[in-house]
């Protein structure tokens, strides 16, 4: 459970450091609002809230399963600014077990709801799916706009960062190419 009072005290100090008066009318409730927002944005830090991915029996299921365009948001751990995007997941079931689609979406959402970098988030999701599903293969492709890139520093709006992680059979070129074609992404072979 986050310490909301400690977060609010930190926000008050930040406002003072910026030369603002945290007691002026427009800012008086800002520290508490920011504390509540940060608690919500970082709810994925509470490992007790992370559920295992639900599976069910589905005999003779050995074809690719794709979940496209899972929306997510996270916080860049370097600047505590949001990045917002979409995640595509492909997996090859094993042992006649398939995943509950809602639990995959919940896993992406809960793992993203914390300060992290997109590269790490992508690989952690792939590893979780591979382990918990005992899948033959997993592919995770994430694409996001990072506000730390868009509104500060180089200020490049509309730039997107794409990361991917492949495990098992989805590391094979022909399987990877098929999966990428199905989720609508091109692949270049040199």
N, C-alpha and C positions, 0 to 999 in steps of 0.2 A: 504494500500500500504506500503510495507516495506521500511525502510530508508536504502537504499543501501550504502550510504556514511558512516553512523554510523556502519553498519556491517563491511565495509572495514576497518574503523579505528580500530575496535575491532580485526580484523584478523591481522592487522599490529602490534598491541600491543601483541597479542599472539605469533607471530613470534619472536618479540624482546624478550619476556619472555622466549622463548625456546632457546635463544642465537643465533638466525638467524639474518641475515641482510636482511630486507625486500626490500632493494634497489638493492640487487645482481640480476644479469641478470635472473636467473631462477625463482626468487620470485617476481620480480617487478610488474607483473600483477596479482599475486595470490590473493591479497586482493579483487580486483574487481571481479575476477572469482568466488571466494568463496561467495561473496555477492550475485552474480547472482544465483549461485547454491542453496544457502539457501533460496532465494526468491522463487525459483521453488519448492524446496522440502517442503516448508511450505505454499504453495499456499492455502491449506485448512483452514488456519487461517482467510482468508477473507470470512466472512459469507455471503457476497453479492454474492459470486460465488456458493454457495450451492443452488441447485434447489430442489424443492419438487419432490417426486417420482411420475412420470406420471402414471395414471391408465386409464383403458378402460373397457367398458362394455363387459362382456362375460357370457351370461346367462347359468345357470346350471353348472358352473365351481366350483367344490368343492373338487377337487383332489389336492394332493401335487404337487407343482411346485418347481423344483430344479435348481439352477444355480451353477454349479461346477467350481472349479479352477479359480476363479477370482483372477488374480495376483494383488498384492498390495505392496507398500513399504511405510514405515513410519520412523520416527526418535524416538529413545528412548529418552524420556524427561530427563532421568538421565545423559546420556553421550553424547547426540546429535550425536549418531552413528546410521546408518540405521538398520532396520530389514526388511526382504524381505520374502514374502511368498504368500500363496494362501488362499482364502476364499471360503467356500461353504455356500450357503444360501438355506434354505428350507422354504416355507411358504404355509399355507392353506388359500386360498382366502375366502372372505366373501362378501355378498351382491352383488353377480354377478360382482365383480370388480377384475381385474387382473392388475398386474404392467407391465409397459414397461420394458423389460429386460435390455435395454441399460441404463435406468435411475437408475436401481438398481446397475449396474456396476459403473456408474458415482458417485453414493452416496458412495459406498465403497471407490472409488479412492479419492474423495474430503475429506472424513472424515479421511482417513489415512494420507493425505498430510499435516502433522503438527507434532510437538512434542507431543507424548502421550505414554501411555503404552498399550501393546496389550490387557490386561485384560479390561481396560476401553473402548478401541476402539470396542471390541467385543460386550460389553453390549450396547454401544451407537448405534451401527448399528442395533442390535436387537430391541431396543426401537424405533428407527426411523421407521423401517419397520412396527412394530406392530401398531404404532400410525398413520402413513401416509397411510397405506394400510387398516387400520381397519381389519386386518387379524384375522382369528380364531386362528392361531398359527404361530410362527416363530422360526427357529433354525439358528444360525450362528455359524460356526466352522471355526476358523482361525488357521493356522499352519505357523510358520515363523522361519527363522534363524536370530538370533540377533547377529550383529557384536560386540556388547559390551560384549557378552559372548564368541564369537569365537576368537577375536583378542586381548583382554585385560583380565585382571583378571585371571580367571581360564583357559582361552584359550582352550575351548572345541568346536572345529570345528565340523560341521555337527550335532550339537545338535539342536533339534527343540522344540519350545514351542507351545503347542496346547491349545487353549482356546475355550470355547463354552458358548453360552447363549441360553436358551430356554424360550419361552413365550407361554402362552395360551395352546392350545391342544397339542403342542409339548412337554409339560412337562409330559404328560402321558407316562408311560413306553412303552406301546405297540406302540404308535405313534412314540415315540422317537426311539425305536428299528428299526422300519420300515424305518424311515428317515435316520438313521445312516447306515443301510444296503444298502440303495440306493446310498448314497454318498461314500460307500466303507470303512466305519470305523467300527471297532469291538466295542462291548459294553460288559462289564462284569457285571453280576448281582450276588451280594453276597447273 
